[in-house]
């Protein structure tokens, strides 16, 4: 394991502090390799609903299963149901928690996908960022055997670019649009799906998608885009090199030399005390988005904040150490 001895011990102790049982549980299982059956792991998992960020998020939930607005799903951004569910999955909350299970069913019922599955927006049409993020979240929450989620993963295969990767938007009536590194959510969804359940078409889709990211070393696409080099959480639908590294190493590509630039950036961001900062809560809107928000200030997103930007982050540190553990450094 990356941490647990020598100079790493203070970082481990920091991540294991009881005030954030989500981080404690993920550290025990993902960094220290302890099984859920071990008493200290069971205790940490049981406390996720009672203390810390997950508890605070659940406290804002309406008894009907939603956050802020019934049926809004993505609105208001980033405080509505969709965003709360993504954060809860990252925090280790699962369908074992009754409120989470009820909200999962509410979310799926409100988001049917044309042809079956979940993750549909207007008229049931899929949108990669929404659909794939929803599949990933449900898988992380324990829905890997749900046929609705399986159909959603099959949709992601059908809508992938023939050469690998995805577009943020997909229209069944037009040719596959250009690909983008910003459309990372499909790879992340398959990273959360047990490999033993992949079909041959899923395996081929993931292999092509991973190659698309690796060919570009996780960041080479057009002019340099500064937000990709800043680490943030909650991730929402934003991309950065930490997101790319997490996806590719989870899929088993940790030894690929084309990750070298991203791994060097990750190591360079490590503080002298062994921790990593949260660089930003969310990325800056592109020029077109900035103009739109200027004209529609009521639609401007409200950041979903758990940690202070510019300060040591337990979630970023956990992700960074998890990545380094996978690559064996």
C-alpha positions as CSV (number, residue, x, y, z in Angstrom):
1,X,0.0,0.0,0.0
2,X,1.1,3.6,-0.6
3,X,0.5,4.8,2.9
4,X,0.7,3.3,6.4
5,X,4.3,3.5,7.3
6,X,7.1,6.0,7.8
7,X,6.4,9.5,6.8
8,X,3.0,8.5,5.5
9,X,1.6,7.7,8.9
10,X,0.4,11.2,9.8
11,X,-1.6,11.3,6.5
12,X,-3.2,8.0,7.2
13,X,-4.1,9.1,10.7
14,X,-5.7,12.3,9.2
15,X,-7.8,10.3,6.8
16,X,-8.9,7.9,9.5
17,X,-10.2,10.6,11.8
18,X,-13.7,9.7,13.0
19,X,-15.3,13.1,12.2
20,X,-15.7,12.0,8.5
21,X,-16.6,8.3,8.6
22,X,-17.0,8.4,4.8
23,X,-13.3,9.1,4.3
24,X,-12.4,6.7,7.1
25,X,-14.5,3.9,5.5
26,X,-13.0,4.5,2.0
27,X,-9.5,4.7,3.5
28,X,-9.9,1.4,5.3
29,X,-11.3,-0.4,2.3
30,X,-9.6,1.3,-0.7
31,X,-6.1,2.2,0.7
32,X,-5.7,-0.4,3.5
33,X,-7.4,-3.2,1.8
34,X,-9.7,-4.2,4.7
35,X,-12.8,-6.1,4.1
36,X,-16.3,-4.9,5.0
37,X,-16.7,-7.8,7.4
38,X,-14.0,-6.4,9.7
39,X,-15.6,-4.7,12.8
40,X,-13.8,-1.3,12.4
41,X,-14.9,-1.2,8.7
42,X,-18.5,-2.1,9.6
43,X,-18.5,0.6,12.3
44,X,-17.2,3.3,9.9
45,X,-19.7,2.3,7.2
46,X,-22.6,2.4,9.7
47,X,-21.6,5.9,10.8
48,X,-21.7,7.4,7.3
49,X,-25.4,8.2,7.7
50,X,-24.9,9.7,11.2
51,X,-21.9,11.9,11.1
52,X,-20.2,14.2,8.5
53,X,-20.7,15.2,4.9
54,X,-23.1,12.3,3.9
55,X,-25.2,12.9,7.0
56,X,-25.4,16.7,6.2
57,X,-26.4,15.9,2.6
58,X,-29.1,13.5,3.7
59,X,-30.4,16.1,6.2
60,X,-31.2,18.4,3.2
61,X,-33.2,15.7,1.5
62,X,-37.0,16.1,1.3
63,X,-38.9,13.0,2.6
64,X,-40.3,12.6,-0.9
65,X,-36.8,11.6,-2.1
66,X,-35.6,14.8,-3.7
67,X,-33.3,17.7,-3.0
68,X,-34.6,21.3,-3.3
69,X,-37.2,20.6,-6.0
70,X,-39.5,17.7,-6.9
71,X,-38.8,16.6,-10.4
72,X,-36.0,19.1,-10.9
73,X,-33.2,16.4,-10.9
74,X,-30.4,18.7,-12.2
75,X,-31.9,22.0,-10.9
76,X,-30.9,24.1,-9.1
77,X,-27.3,23.4,-10.1
78,X,-25.4,22.1,-8.1
79,X,-27.8,21.6,-5.2
80,X,-30.5,19.5,-6.8
81,X,-31.1,15.8,-6.6
82,X,-28.7,14.7,-9.3
83,X,-25.7,16.5,-7.7
84,X,-26.6,15.3,-4.2
85,X,-26.7,11.7,-5.4
86,X,-23.3,11.9,-7.2
87,X,-21.7,13.3,-4.0
88,X,-23.3,10.6,-1.8
89,X,-21.9,7.9,-4.0
90,X,-18.4,9.4,-3.7
91,X,-18.9,9.4,0.1
92,X,-19.5,5.7,0.2
93,X,-23.3,5.9,0.8
94,X,-25.2,3.0,-0.6
95,X,-28.6,1.5,-1.0
96,X,-28.2,-0.1,2.5
97,X,-29.3,3.3,3.8
98,X,-33.1,3.5,3.4
99,X,-33.1,7.2,2.5
100,X,-30.5,6.6,-0.2
101,X,-32.4,3.6,-1.6
102,X,-35.7,5.6,-1.7
103,X,-33.9,8.4,-3.5
104,X,-32.4,6.0,-6.0
105,X,-35.8,4.7,-6.9
106,X,-37.2,8.2,-7.1
107,X,-34.3,9.4,-9.4
108,X,-34.7,6.4,-11.7
109,X,-38.5,6.8,-11.9
110,X,-38.1,10.4,-12.9
111,X,-35.3,9.7,-15.5
112,X,-36.5,6.9,-17.9
113,X,-34.3,6.3,-20.9
114,X,-35.9,5.7,-24.4
115,X,-35.4,2.0,-25.1
116,X,-35.0,1.1,-21.5
117,X,-32.6,2.0,-18.8
118,X,-32.3,5.3,-16.8
119,X,-30.6,8.6,-17.4
120,X,-33.1,10.2,-19.8
121,X,-33.7,13.9,-19.8
122,X,-36.3,15.6,-22.0
123,X,-38.5,13.0,-23.8
124,X,-36.3,10.3,-22.4
125,X,-33.2,11.2,-24.5
126,X,-29.9,10.3,-23.1
127,X,-27.2,12.9,-22.5
128,X,-23.8,11.4,-21.9
129,X,-22.8,13.4,-18.9
130,X,-26.1,12.8,-17.1
131,X,-26.8,9.3,-18.2
132,X,-23.3,7.9,-17.6
133,X,-22.9,9.7,-14.3
134,X,-26.3,8.3,-13.2
135,X,-25.1,4.7,-14.1
136,X,-21.8,5.2,-12.3
137,X,-23.6,6.5,-9.2
138,X,-26.1,3.6,-9.1
139,X,-23.4,1.1,-9.5
140,X,-21.4,2.6,-6.7
141,X,-24.5,2.4,-4.5
142,X,-25.1,-1.3,-5.1
143,X,-27.3,-1.6,-8.3
144,X,-24.9,-3.7,-10.4
145,X,-27.5,-6.4,-10.9
146,X,-30.4,-4.0,-11.7
147,X,-31.6,-4.6,-15.3
148,X,-32.2,-0.8,-15.7
149,X,-28.6,-0.1,-15.0
150,X,-27.5,-2.8,-17.4
151,X,-29.6,-1.3,-20.2
152,X,-28.0,2.1,-19.5
153,X,-24.5,0.6,-19.9
154,X,-25.6,-0.9,-23.2
155,X,-26.8,2.5,-24.2
156,X,-23.3,3.9,-23.5
157,X,-21.8,1.2,-25.7
158,X,-24.2,2.1,-28.6
159,X,-23.6,5.8,-28.3
160,X,-19.8,5.6,-28.1
161,X,-17.7,7.0,-31.0
162,X,-16.7,4.1,-33.4
163,X,-13.1,5.0,-32.8
164,X,-13.4,5.2,-29.0
165,X,-14.6,7.8,-26.5
166,X,-17.8,9.8,-26.3
167,X,-19.2,13.2,-27.0
168,X,-20.9,15.2,-24.2
169,X,-24.1,15.2,-26.3
170,X,-25.4,12.4,-28.5
171,X,-28.3,12.5,-31.1
172,X,-29.5,9.2,-32.5
173,X,-30.6,11.1,-35.7
174,X,-27.1,12.3,-36.6
175,X,-23.7,10.8,-37.1
176,X,-21.5,10.4,-34.0
177,X,-20.2,13.9,-33.1
178,X,-16.6,14.7,-32.3
179,X,-15.1,13.2,-29.2
180,X,-13.8,15.0,-26.2
181,X,-11.8,14.3,-23.1
182,X,-14.6,16.1,-21.1
183,X,-16.8,13.0,-21.8
184,X,-15.1,10.8,-19.2
185,X,-18.2,9.6,-17.4
186,X,-18.7,6.5,-19.6
187,X,-15.3,5.1,-18.7
188,X,-16.0,5.9,-15.0
189,X,-19.3,4.0,-15.2
190,X,-17.6,0.9,-16.6
191,X,-14.8,1.2,-14.0
192,X,-17.6,0.9,-11.4
193,X,-19.1,-2.2,-13.0
194,X,-17.7,-5.6,-12.1
195,X,-15.4,-6.8,-14.9
196,X,-17.0,-10.3,-14.7
197,X,-20.3,-8.8,-15.9
198,X,-18.9,-7.1,-19.0
199,X,-20.1,-8.3,-22.4
200,X,-17.6,-8.6,-25.3
201,X,-19.1,-5.3,-26.7
202,X,-18.5,-3.6,-23.4
203,X,-14.9,-4.7,-23.2
204,X,-14.2,-3.5,-26.7
205,X,-15.9,-0.2,-26.1
206,X,-13.9,0.4,-22.9
207,X,-10.6,-0.6,-24.7
208,X,-11.3,1.9,-27.5
209,X,-12.3,4.6,-25.0
210,X,-9.3,4.1,-22.9
211,X,-7.0,4.3,-25.9
212,X,-8.6,7.6,-26.9
213,X,-7.6,9.1,-23.5
214,X,-4.2,7.5,-23.5
215,X,-3.3,8.7,-27.0
216,X,-3.9,12.2,-25.7
217,X,-2.0,11.6,-22.4
218,X,-5.2,12.6,-20.6
219,X,-4.8,16.3,-21.6
220,X,-3.6,16.9,-25.2
221,X,-6.7,18.3,-27.0
222,X,-6.6,21.7,-28.6
223,X,-5.2,24.7,-26.7
224,X,-4.2,24.3,-23.1
225,X,-7.3,24.4,-20.9
226,X,-6.3,25.5,-17.4
227,X,-9.2,24.0,-15.4
228,X,-8.0,20.5,-16.5
229,X,-4.9,21.0,-14.4
230,X,-6.8,22.0,-11.2
231,X,-8.1,19.3,-8.9
232,X,-11.7,19.7,-7.7
233,X,-14.4,17.9,-5.9
234,X,-17.3,17.3,-6.1
235,X,-16.5,16.4,-9.7
236,X,-20.1,16.8,-11.1
237,X,-19.5,16.5,-14.9
238,X,-16.2,18.4,-14.9
239,X,-12.9,16.8,-16.1
240,X,-9.4,17.3,-14.8
241,X,-6.3,15.1,-14.9
242,X,-7.1,13.6,-11.5
243,X,-10.4,12.5,-12.9
244,X,-8.6,11.0,-15.9
245,X,-6.1,9.2,-13.8
246,X,-8.8,7.8,-11.5
247,X,-10.7,6.3,-14.5
248,X,-7.7,4.9,-16.3
249,X,-6.0,3.4,-13.3
250,X,-9.3,1.9,-12.0
251,X,-9.6,0.2,-15.4
252,X,-6.2,-1.4,-15.1
253,X,-4.1,1.0,-17.3
254,X,-1.8,2.2,-14.4
255,X,1.4,0.9,-16.0
256,X,0.8,2.6,-19.4
257,X,3.7,5.0,-19.9
258,X,1.3,7.6,-21.5
259,X,0.1,8.4,-18.0
260,X,3.5,9.8,-17.3
261,X,2.6,13.5,-17.6
262,X,-0.5,13.2,-15.5
263,X,1.3,11.2,-12.8
264,X,4.1,13.8,-12.7
265,X,1.5,16.5,-12.3
266,X,-0.1,14.6,-9.5
267,X,3.2,14.1,-7.6
268,X,4.1,17.7,-8.1
269,X,1.0,18.9,-6.4
270,X,1.7,17.0,-3.2
271,X,2.3,19.2,-0.2
272,X,5.3,18.8,2.0
273,X,3.1,17.3,4.7
274,X,2.0,14.5,2.2
275,X,-1.5,15.9,1.6
276,X,-3.1,17.5,-1.5
277,X,-5.1,20.7,-1.7
278,X,-8.5,21.1,-3.2
279,X,-7.7,23.5,-6.0
280,X,-11.3,24.6,-6.8
281,X,-14.9,23.7,-6.2
282,X,-15.8,23.7,-9.8
283,X,-14.2,24.8,-13.1
284,X,-14.7,28.2,-14.6
285,X,-17.3,28.4,-17.4
286,X,-16.0,28.6,-20.9
287,X,-16.5,32.0,-22.7
288,X,-19.8,30.9,-24.2
289,X,-21.0,29.7,-20.8
290,X,-19.9,32.8,-19.1
291,X,-21.9,35.0,-21.5
292,X,-25.0,32.8,-21.0
293,X,-24.8,33.0,-17.2
294,X,-24.3,36.8,-17.5
295,X,-27.5,37.0,-19.4
296,X,-29.3,34.5,-17.0
297,X,-27.9,35.2,-13.5
298,X,-30.7,33.2,-11.9
299,X,-29.3,30.1,-13.5
300,X,-25.7,30.6,-12.2
301,X,-24.6,27.5,-10.4
302,X,-24.2,27.4,-6.6
303,X,-21.2,25.4,-5.7
304,X,-21.8,22.3,-3.6
305,X,-19.1,22.8,-0.9
306,X,-17.7,20.3,1.5
307,X,-14.1,21.4,1.8
308,X,-12.3,24.8,1.5
309,X,-10.6,25.5,-1.8
310,X,-6.9,26.1,-1.5
311,X,-6.6,24.0,1.7
312,X,-5.7,20.3,2.3
313,X,-8.5,18.1,1.1
314,X,-9.3,14.7,2.5
315,X,-11.2,13.7,-0.7
316,X,-8.5,14.8,-3.1
317,X,-5.8,13.2,-0.9
318,X,-7.8,9.9,-0.8
319,X,-8.1,9.9,-4.6
320,X,-4.5,10.8,-5.2
321,X,-3.2,8.1,-2.9
322,X,-5.6,5.6,-4.4
323,X,-4.2,6.3,-7.9
324,X,-0.6,6.1,-6.7
325,X,-1.4,2.8,-5.0
326,X,-2.8,1.4,-8.3
327,X,0.4,2.3,-10.2
328,X,2.6,0.9,-7.5
329,X,4.5,4.0,-6.5
